[in-house]
């Protein structure tokens, strides 16, 4: 049932009451089913471990239902806005988050964000599955963890979302080259820095990270088919390993093509000399 778009307050109020009544009728039905489930669980007497595991699973879903009933009453009947941190976006994959992308066509997605570090050759050096974390909280830790794995890692470009004054200062102390665009109005000094040829060129190269993101999505990472947060992290890690293997395969293919071209050129030169 949709909200009324009528300009008549009486009609809008009548429609609102119909919507509230429909929700309450549904809640009453669900509560009757919860009472039946709870009564059945009390009557079950079994020493079978599988039965107890099933009961635990049912009780977990009862908890979900009771929370949803509470939120329906607060939101629909009392007109309260439910705080974001109280919302659950999947009862089956509880780690699921609401991701506001801010992009045309796909303003929001459900899932988890993954932060990756890619080198100039296309290999993904490090990744992190972000749980209730924002980009600006990841910049320093991602650089430090990548340095622990690759000692020669000494420069990095970032999206604007990773900017914070603290990140600008701390990153400058641990790597030589930091390309991190600032948010908001720039000071004269920062304008000079971000309009420099080197900064612009580095930003242009940073767009190559999108190719890795698209490759991961096109090769199965647009939707995780594993279960649980551990399954999600495993699925991401395997996708990144597969992408790196693909890059190795591409390099080997290019080497083989160059070898064949050299061989063909050499054979053509020999034929010319013989002629």
C-alpha positions in Angstrom: 0.0 0.0 0.0 1.4 3.3 -1.1 1.2 6.6 0.8 -1.4 9.0 -0.5 -0.3 11.8 -2.8 -3.6 13.7 -2.3 -3.5 17.3 -1.1 -6.6 16.6 1.0 -5.3 16.0 4.6 -8.3 13.8 5.4 -7.6 11.4 2.5 -3.9 11.3 3.5 -4.8 10.5 7.1 -7.3 7.8 6.0 -4.6 6.1 3.8 -2.1 6.3 6.6 -4.5 4.6 9.0 -5.0 1.8 6.4 -1.3 1.3 6.1 -0.9 1.2 9.9 -3.8 -1.3 10.1 -2.2 -3.5 7.4 1.1 -3.6 9.3 -0.5 -4.3 12.6 -2.5 -7.2 11.2 0.6 -8.7 9.7 2.5 -8.2 13.0 -0.4 -10.0 14.9 -0.2 -12.9 12.5 3.6 -13.2 12.9 3.4 -13.0 16.7 0.9 -15.9 16.7 3.4 -18.0 14.8 6.2 -17.0 17.2 4.1 -18.2 20.2 3.4 -21.5 18.4 7.1 -21.9 17.7 8.1 -21.1 21.3 5.5 -23.5 22.7 6.7 -26.3 20.4 10.3 -25.7 21.5 9.3 -26.0 25.2 7.5 -29.4 24.5 10.5 -30.9 22.7 12.4 -33.4 24.9 15.4 -34.8 23.0 19.0 -35.6 23.6 19.8 -35.5 19.9 22.4 -32.9 19.2 21.0 -32.2 15.7 17.6 -31.4 17.2 19.2 -28.9 19.6 21.2 -27.3 16.8 17.9 -26.8 14.8 16.3 -25.3 17.9 19.1 -22.9 18.3 18.7 -21.8 14.6 15.0 -21.3 15.1 15.6 -19.2 18.2 18.0 -17.1 16.3 15.4 -16.3 13.6 12.8 -15.6 16.4 15.2 -13.0 17.7 15.4 -11.4 14.2 11.6 -11.4 14.0 11.1 -9.8 17.4 13.5 -7.1 16.4 11.7 -6.4 13.1 8.3 -6.3 14.9 9.7 -3.7 17.3 11.1 -1.6 14.4 7.9 -1.8 12.5 5.9 -0.5 15.5 8.4 2.3 16.0 8.6 3.3 12.4 5.1 2.8 11.1 2.9 3.3 14.2 5.0 5.8 16.2 6.6 7.6 13.2 10.1 7.1 14.6 13.2 7.1 12.3 15.2 3.9 13.0 18.9 4.7 13.5 21.1 3.3 10.8 23.2 1.2 13.3 20.1 -0.7 14.4 19.1 -1.8 10.9 19.8 -5.3 9.6 20.0 -5.7 5.8 20.1 -9.5 5.7 19.1 -12.0 8.3 21.1 -14.7 6.4 24.3 -12.7 5.9 24.3 -10.5 9.0 27.5 -8.7 8.0 25.8 -7.1 5.0 26.0 -3.3 4.9 24.2 -0.6 3.1 26.8 1.0 0.7 26.0 4.5 -0.6 28.0 4.7 -3.8 26.7 8.1 -5.0 27.0 7.1 -8.6 24.4 7.6 -11.3 22.3 4.5 -11.9 23.7 2.6 -8.9 23.3 4.9 -5.9 23.4 2.1 -3.3 24.4 -1.5 -3.0 24.2 -4.2 -0.4 27.4 -6.0 0.6 30.8 -5.1 2.0 33.5 -2.7 0.6 36.9 -4.1 -0.3 40.0 -1.9 -0.3 42.8 -3.0 -2.7 46.4 -1.8 -3.4 47.6 -2.4 -7.0 51.1 -1.9 -8.4 52.1 -0.4 -11.7 52.1 -3.8 -13.4 48.5 -4.6 -12.5 49.1 -7.0 -9.6 47.0 -6.6 -6.5 49.5 -6.4 -3.6 47.1 -6.2 -0.7 43.4 -6.1 0.2 41.2 -5.6 3.1 37.5 -6.4 3.6 36.0 -3.4 5.3 33.5 -3.9 8.1 31.9 -0.7 9.4 35.0 1.1 8.2 35.3 4.2 6.0 38.0 4.9 3.4 39.7 7.7 5.5 40.3 5.1 8.3 42.1 2.7 5.9 44.8 4.8 4.2 47.6 4.6 6.7 47.0 0.9 7.7 46.8 -0.2 4.1 50.2 1.5 3.3 51.9 0.1 6.4 50.6 -3.5 5.8 51.7 -3.3 2.1 55.1 -2.1 3.2 55.4 -5.0 5.5 55.0 -7.3 2.5 56.9 -5.3 0.0 59.8 -3.3 1.4 60.3 -1.3 -1.9 56.7 0.1 -1.7 57.4 3.8 -1.2 54.7 5.8 -3.0 50.9 5.6 -3.4 48.0 7.4 -5.1 44.6 7.6 -3.5 41.0 8.6 -4.2 39.7 11.7 -2.6 37.7 9.6 -0.1 40.9 8.6 1.7 41.7 12.2 2.6 41.9 13.6 6.1 44.4 16.1 7.5 45.8 13.3 9.8 46.3 11.0 6.8 48.1 13.7 4.8 50.5 14.2 7.7 51.1 10.6 8.7 51.4 9.2 5.1 54.1 11.9 4.4 56.2 10.4 7.2 56.1 6.7 6.0 56.2 7.0 2.1 58.1 9.4 -0.2 55.3 10.1 -2.7 51.8 10.7 -1.5 49.1 11.6 -4.1 46.0 12.2 -2.0 43.6 14.9 -3.3 42.2 17.1 -0.6 38.5 17.8 -0.1 36.9 21.2 0.0 38.5 24.5 -0.9 42.2 24.4 -1.5 44.8 26.8 0.0 47.2 28.5 -2.4 50.0 26.1 -1.5 47.7 23.0 -1.9 46.4 24.4 -5.2 50.0 24.7 -6.5 50.7 21.1 -5.4 47.5 19.6 -6.9 47.9 21.5 -10.2 51.5 20.5 -10.7 52.3 18.3 -13.7 53.6 15.5 -11.4 50.4 15.4 -9.3 48.1 15.5 -12.3 50.1 12.7 -14.1 50.0 10.5 -11.0 46.2 11.1 -10.6 45.7 10.1 -14.3 47.6 6.8 -13.7 45.5 6.2 -10.6 42.4 5.6 -12.8 44.0 2.3 -13.8 42.8 0.9 -10.4 39.3 0.9 -11.9 40.4 -1.8 -14.4 41.3 -4.1 -11.5 38.0 -3.4 -9.8 36.1 -4.1 -13.0 38.1 -7.3 -13.6 37.3 -8.6 -10.1 33.6 -7.8 -10.6 33.6 -9.4 -14.1 35.3 -12.5 -12.9 32.7 -13.3 -10.1 33.3 -10.8 -7.3 30.2 -8.7 -8.1 28.2 -11.3 -6.0 29.6 -13.5 -3.3 28.2 -17.0 -3.5 29.9 -18.2 -0.3 28.2 -17.9 3.2 29.2 -16.0 6.4 31.8 -13.4 6.9 34.6 -16.0 6.8 33.2 -17.3 3.5 33.0 -13.7 2.1 36.7 -13.0 3.0 37.8 -16.4 1.5 35.8 -15.6 -1.7 37.4 -12.2 -2.0 40.9 -13.6 -1.4 40.5 -16.3 -4.0 39.2 -13.8 -6.6 42.3 -11.7 -6.0 44.6 -14.7 -6.4 42.8 -15.6 -9.6 43.2 -12.0 -10.9 46.9 -12.1 -10.2 47.3 -15.4 -12.0 45.5 -13.9 -14.9 48.0 -11.0 -15.0 50.9 -13.6 -15.0 49.2 -15.4 -17.8 48.9 -12.2 -19.9 52.6 -11.4 -19.3 53.6 -14.9 -20.5 51.3 -14.6 -23.5 52.9 -11.3 -24.5 56.4 -12.7 -24.1 55.5 -15.6 -26.3 54.0 -13.3 -28.9 57.2 -11.2 -28.9 59.4 -14.4 -29.2 57.3 -15.6 -32.2 57.5 -12.1 -33.9 61.3 -12.1 -33.4 61.6 -15.6 -34.8 59.4 -14.7 -37.8 61.5 -11.5 -38.5 64.7 -13.5 -38.3 63.4 -16.1 -40.7 62.2 -13.4 -43.2 65.7 -11.8 -43.0 67.4 -15.1 -43.8 65.1 -15.7 -46.8 65.9 -12.2 -48.1 69.7 -12.9 -47.7 69.3 -16.2 -49.5 67.4 -14.6 -52.3 
